[in-house]
Structures are given as C-alpha cells and as structure tokens.
Amino acid sequence: MSTSPERIRVSDRLVIAIARWLASHISDDELRAELETADLTGLTPEQAEVMLELQNELDVGTERRLQELAARDALAAVGRRT
C-alpha cells in the first residue's frame, strides 16, 4: 500500500525533492515549486532557514555548484530528526 503525498511528512518530501534534484531527475523549477509549496512551519527554525537559503540560491541563479552546496546543507539539516 502506498502512502499518499498528503501523508508524507514535509521534511521527507523535501529530502526526496532535493535528492532528486541533485541527481538531475527534476529541474530547478520543479525543486523551486516544491520549496515554495512546502509548509515550513513543521520544521525547526534551523531547518526552515536552510530551506529558505536553498530557495534563494535557486531564485537568484547562482552557479550550480553553489546551489548544490546549499542543497547538501539543506539535506543535512532536514535529514536530522526533530
């Protein structure tokens, strides 16, 4: 039985989206859309902050390698259980 997207925790959805983006399975726009629609209130302040930093890196169009660094920081922060 599969889990509907509404039942997946926001942190897990973000981890999946970021990992897919890092593996080039989704585009910048798709990751940006996931970040914009995610309810960050379920995250710790630190986790929400790194998500916003990643979103900012995507929005301003910095180099891919710097975006990837921000994505890895976000994975590390959100991957930690609260």
ROVO-237511 format. One record per residue: residue number from 1; residue in three letters; chain; x, z, y of N, C-alpha, C in turn. Coordinates in Angstrom, 2 decimals. Each point is the difference from the previous one (the first is absolute). Layout:
% ROVO-237511
     k     r   c       nc1       nc3       nc2      cac1      cac3      cac2       cc1       cc3       cc2
   NUM   ala   A         X         Z         Y         X         Z         Y         X         Z         Y
...
//
This chain:
% ROVO-237511
     k     r   c       nc1       nc3       nc2      cac1      cac3      cac2       cc1       cc3       cc2
     1   met   A      0.84      0.00     -1.17     -0.84      0.00      1.17      0.89      0.00      1.24
     2   ser   A     -0.25     -0.92      0.89      0.83     -0.08      1.20     -0.55      0.90      1.09
     3   thr   A      0.86      0.36      0.91     -0.39      0.84      1.13     -0.31     -0.90      1.18
     4   ser   A     -1.14      0.25      0.63     -0.35     -0.82      1.15      0.92      0.34      1.16
     5   pro   A      0.25     -0.96      0.90      0.90      0.25      1.13     -0.43      1.18      0.86
     6   glu   A     -1.30      0.28      0.07     -0.46      1.12      0.82      0.43      1.34     -0.57
     7   arg   A      0.28      0.05     -1.30      0.36      1.25     -0.65      1.51      0.25     -0.04
     8   ile   A      0.77     -1.00      0.34      1.46      0.16      0.01      0.39      0.73      1.28
     9   arg   A      0.86      1.01     -0.14      0.45      0.75      1.18      0.69     -0.93      0.97
    10   val   A     -0.15      0.31      1.28      0.60     -0.83      1.05      1.51     -0.11     -0.18
    11   ser   A      0.64      1.08     -0.37      1.46     -0.05     -0.18      0.37     -0.95     -1.13
    12   asp   A     -0.78      0.00     -1.08      0.28     -0.91     -1.11     -0.23     -1.46      0.42
    13   arg   A     -1.06     -0.25      0.75     -0.26     -1.36      0.48      1.14     -0.49      0.87
    14   leu   A      0.52      0.87      0.85      1.09     -0.38      0.88      1.27     -0.27     -0.79
    15   val   A      0.29      0.84     -0.98      1.19     -0.21     -0.84     -0.09     -1.34     -0.71
    16   ile   A     -1.16     -0.31     -0.55     -0.19     -1.27     -0.70      0.19     -1.17      0.96
    17   ala   A     -0.60      0.08      1.17      0.09     -1.10      0.98      1.44     -0.19      0.46
    18   ile   A      0.70      1.07      0.30      1.38     -0.11      0.47      0.90     -0.56     -1.11
    19   ala   A     -0.18      0.48     -1.22      0.81     -0.50     -1.12     -0.26     -1.48     -0.22
    20   arg   A     -1.25     -0.43      0.09     -0.33     -1.41     -0.16      0.63     -0.82      1.12
    21   trp   A      0.01      0.53      1.23      0.61     -0.71      1.12      1.51     -0.12     -0.20
    22   leu   A      0.64      1.10     -0.41      1.44     -0.04     -0.23      0.37     -1.02     -1.08
    23   ala   A     -0.88     -0.19     -0.97      0.25     -0.97     -1.06     -0.48     -1.41      0.38
    24   ser   A     -0.44     -0.15      1.25     -0.49     -1.29      0.53     -1.24     -0.51     -0.73
    25   his   A     -0.84      0.93     -0.48     -1.26     -0.38     -0.64     -1.14     -0.08      1.00
    26   ile   A      0.17      0.63      1.16     -0.98     -0.12      1.08      0.75     -0.29      1.30
    27   ser   A     -0.72     -0.56      0.94      0.61     -0.40      1.27      0.07      1.17      0.98
    28   asp   A      0.71     -0.22      1.09      0.05      0.98      1.08     -1.41      0.31      0.50
    29   asp   A     -0.80     -1.05      0.15     -1.37      0.18      0.50     -0.85      0.84     -0.96
    30   glu   A      0.19     -0.21     -1.29     -0.76      0.78     -0.98      0.41      1.47      0.02
    31   leu   A      1.30      0.26      0.13      0.45      1.38      0.10     -0.50      0.62      1.30
    32   arg   A      0.11     -0.74      1.09     -0.48      0.50      1.29     -1.49      0.35     -0.08
    33   ala   A     -0.80     -0.84     -0.64     -1.43      0.26     -0.15     -0.24      1.27     -0.81
    34   glu   A      0.78      0.20     -1.04     -0.13      1.22     -0.82      0.33      1.23      0.83
    35   leu   A      1.06     -0.08      0.79      0.39      1.13      0.84     -1.04      0.29      1.07
    36   glu   A     -0.58     -1.05      0.57     -0.99      0.17      1.07     -1.30      0.59     -0.51
    37   thr   A     -0.36     -0.28     -1.25     -1.28      0.49     -0.52      0.14      1.33     -0.74
    38   ala   A      1.22      0.44     -0.24      0.20      1.25     -0.74     -0.39      1.20      0.87
    39   asp   A     -0.68      0.96     -0.62     -0.38      1.24      0.66      1.18      0.97     -0.11
    40   leu   A      0.79      0.07      1.04      1.23      0.81     -0.03     -0.28      1.49      0.12
    41   thr   A     -1.24      0.39      0.23     -0.30      1.43      0.15      0.23      0.78     -1.28
    42   gly   A      0.04     -0.69     -1.14      0.26      0.67     -1.27      1.47      0.21     -0.28
    43   leu   A      0.85     -0.47      0.89      1.44      0.14     -0.16      0.52      1.16      0.82
    44   thr   A      1.20      0.45     -0.33      0.64      1.02      0.83      0.40     -0.67      1.32
    45   pro   A      0.27      0.79      1.04      0.45     -0.61      1.26      1.26     -0.86     -0.17
    46   glu   A      0.94      0.44     -0.82      1.23     -0.77     -0.24     -0.34     -1.33     -0.67
    47   gln   A     -0.86      0.04     -1.01     -0.37     -1.23     -0.69     -0.72     -0.97      0.93
    48   ala   A     -0.92      0.51      0.79     -0.72     -0.86      0.95      0.96     -0.61      1.00
    49   glu   A      0.97      0.78      0.45      0.97     -0.49      0.98      0.82     -1.16     -0.56
    50   val   A      0.47      0.11     -1.25      0.80     -1.09     -0.56     -0.86     -1.24     -0.26
    51   met   A     -1.27      0.20     -0.29     -0.90     -1.15     -0.16     -0.17     -0.72      1.34
    52   leu   A     -0.15      0.76      1.06     -0.13     -0.60      1.33      1.30     -0.69      0.43
    53   glu   A      1.14      0.58     -0.38      1.29     -0.64      0.30      0.12     -1.33     -0.72
    54   leu   A     -0.42     -0.04     -1.27      0.04     -1.25     -0.75     -0.94     -1.03      0.64
    55   gln   A     -1.18      0.44      0.35     -0.94     -0.91      0.65      0.58     -0.55      1.29
    56   asn   A      0.67      0.85      0.76      0.63     -0.44      1.24      1.09     -1.04     -0.27
    57   glu   A      0.83      0.23     -1.01      1.05     -0.96     -0.34     -0.59     -1.36     -0.34
    58   leu   A     -1.12      0.00     -0.72     -0.66     -1.26     -0.32     -0.59     -0.64      1.24
    59   asp   A     -0.59      0.81      0.87     -0.66     -0.51      1.21      0.99     -0.63      0.98
    60   val   A      1.17      0.62      0.16      0.95     -0.53      0.98      0.89     -1.10     -0.60
    61   gly   A     -0.11     -0.20     -1.30      0.73     -1.10     -0.62      1.49      0.20     -0.08
    62   thr   A      0.44      1.20     -0.29      1.44      0.23     -0.17      0.49     -0.75     -1.24
    63   glu   A      1.30     -0.03     -0.17      0.60     -0.68     -1.15     -0.56      0.55     -1.30
    64   arg   A     -0.10     -0.86     -0.99     -0.54      0.39     -1.30      0.76      1.20     -0.59
    65   arg   A      1.32     -0.01      0.12      0.77      1.11     -0.60     -0.34      1.34      0.65
    66   leu   A     -0.29      0.00      1.30     -0.40      1.24      0.67     -1.42      0.40     -0.38
    67   gln   A     -0.85     -1.00     -0.20     -1.34      0.29     -0.49      0.06      0.59     -1.40
    68   glu   A      0.90     -0.53     -0.82      0.16      0.52     -1.36      0.51      1.44      0.01
    69   leu   A      0.90      0.32      0.92      0.46      1.39      0.12     -1.16      0.92      0.36
    70   ala   A     -0.83     -0.41      0.93     -1.17      0.79      0.38     -0.96      0.12     -1.17
    71   ala   A     -0.15     -1.07     -0.78     -0.89      0.03     -1.16      0.52      0.97     -1.06
    72   arg   A      1.31      0.00     -0.21      0.57      0.92     -0.99     -0.13      1.45      0.46
    73   asp   A      0.19      0.25      1.29     -0.23      1.34      0.55     -1.45      0.43     -0.22
    74   ala   A     -0.92     -0.94      0.23     -1.42      0.29     -0.19     -0.30      0.31     -1.45
    75   leu   A      0.58     -0.78     -0.91     -0.21      0.26     -1.43      0.51      1.39     -0.38
    76   ala   A      1.17      0.35      0.50      0.56      1.31     -0.32     -0.89      1.13      0.52
    77   ala   A     -0.50     -0.15      1.21     -0.83      1.05      0.60     -1.37      0.09     -0.66
    78   val   A     -0.62     -1.14     -0.24     -1.36      0.01     -0.55      0.03      0.26     -1.51
    79   gly   A      1.08     -0.35     -0.63      0.14      0.25     -1.44      0.10      1.47     -0.34
    80   arg   A      0.41      0.80      0.96      0.07      1.45     -0.22     -1.41      0.55      0.00
    81   arg   A     -0.29      0.80     -0.95     -1.34      0.61     -0.09     -0.13      1.12      1.01
    82   thr   A     -1.19      0.08      0.61     -0.25      1.05      1.01     -0.45      1.26     -0.66
//
